Amino acid sequence: MDDTGAGPILILGGRSEIGIELARRLAPEATVVLAARNADRLDEQVAMLQAAGAAAVHTQEFDADDLASHGPLVASVVNAHGPIATAVLAFGILGDQARAETDAAHATAIVHTDYVAQVSMLTHLAAVMRQAGRGSLVVFSSVAGIRVRRANYVYGSAKAGLDGFASGLADALHGSGVGLLIVRPGFVIGRMTQGMAPAPLPSTPQQVAEAAAHALAKGRRTVWIPWALRPTFFVMRLLPQFVWRRMPR
């Protein structure tokens, strides 16, 4: 069972830069479960969380695209460590927009990982947390989904769907004791965007994690990172379509 009695922190996407940075901020005196492919190769991430003061760090094999494995994974974490305190969905892919415009398999792979797999896992997690009467979910949306741009419409459409699903799920969980935080970062400078020119108002994984941890502690429903993106996108929603379709990623 959980070594602290408070319930484990589950990071789905145990190699995610943002996920690990958030886990570091939540880790002190907590039990952390890192779920990822090739879970036996997470030594670096485990060491980082141990250094951050985690009471214990465990690893779990996890393939986000294997939907049939989601329910058993959640059940195994609960059985081994007790009711989940916080679950962070930190998995996802950016994909190749140019390829996705002509390769249907690639386009659907992006949507499957960034939307369908997220919906599946959120549904399993919400069910067990609702039954326990407590817990927190952290969902990583993106400003790319607030108004989908031509430059990255496959990824953006998946994030738009995820944002809508998470918003509805948050309403469904109201009064259940389960909270859901939707994190909406802009361009994040990290492994996923390596080699790309940063968009305006970029952030780092550390900045995203810090803002998410603060919002989680405050019990907020959404957080924009950086905060200036919220009024910026309010204005951008008013741009005429002939201007919007020329907007870069």
GIWO-V441252 format. One line per field, one symbol per residue. psi: psi as a letter, one per 20 degrees, with the letter a starting at -180 (. if undefined). burial: # if it has 9 or more other C-alpha atoms within 8 Angstrom, else .. A space follows every 50 residues. Layout:
BEGIN
psi->???
burial->???
END
This chain:
BEGIN
psi->rpiiiiqqppooliipggghhghhhihpjqppopprqliikkgggghghg hijqhqpqqpppohinhiigghgghhgghhirppgpponjqrqhrogggh iinhhgghgghggifghgggghggghghgghhjrrqpppobqihigopqh hlhgghhghgggggghghhgghipiiipqppopnrbppoaghjpiqpqrq lrrrhghggghggghghikrhqpporhihghghgghhipqhhghiipr.
burial->.###..######################.#######..#..#..##.### .###########.#..#.###.##..##..###########.....#.## .....##..############..###.###..#############.###. #############.###.##..##..##############.......... .############.##...#######..#...#..........##.#..
END
